[in-house]
Amino acid sequence: MEKIIEFPNTAEVTKKYVNKWVALSGDYKKVVASGETLSEVLKKISSKKRAMVFRVLPDLTYAPSQF
């Protein structure tokens, strides 16, 4: 039987960082760094901090597709 792992909902924490890169704490509950580019965020977090880095996208109500 496969185990399904659910990703934590980070919408509330990241809502003011749309179109930016963010580094989240290990528990995904707070933003520890943010920036316009990935390299900017990586420079802000030390190698000793445990963080996950994401690109925050706008909340789309539909996904455009081409036929």
BELHUVEN-V795580 format. One record per backbone hydrogen bond with DSSP energy under -0.5 kcal/mol. CO is the residue of the C=O (numbers start at 1). NH is the residue of the N-H. E is the energy in kcal/mol with one decimal. If there is no record, write none. Layout:
{{CO & NH & E} {CO & NH & E}}
This chain:
{{2 & 4 & -0.5} {3 & 5 & -0.6} {4 & 6 & -0.6} {8 & 10 & -0.7} {10 & 14 & -2.2} {11 & 15 & -0.9} {14 & 17 & -2.2} {15 & 18 & -0.5} {17 & 20 & -1.7} {20 & 56 & -3.0} {21 & 35 & -2.1} {22 & 24 & -0.5} {22 & 54 & -2.8} {23 & 32 & -3.2} {23 & 33 & -1.2} {24 & 52 & -2.1} {25 & 28 & -2.4} {30 & 25 & -2.6} {30 & 32 & -0.5} {33 & 23 & -2.8} {35 & 21 & -3.0} {37 & 41 & -1.6} {38 & 42 & -2.5} {39 & 43 & -1.8} {40 & 44 & -1.2} {41 & 45 & -1.6} {46 & 49 & -1.1} {49 & 51 & -0.7} {50 & 26 & -0.7} {52 & 24 & -3.5} {54 & 22 & -2.8} {54 & 56 & -0.6} {55 & 57 & -0.6} {56 & 19 & -2.6} {58 & 60 & -0.9} {62 & 64 & -0.6}}
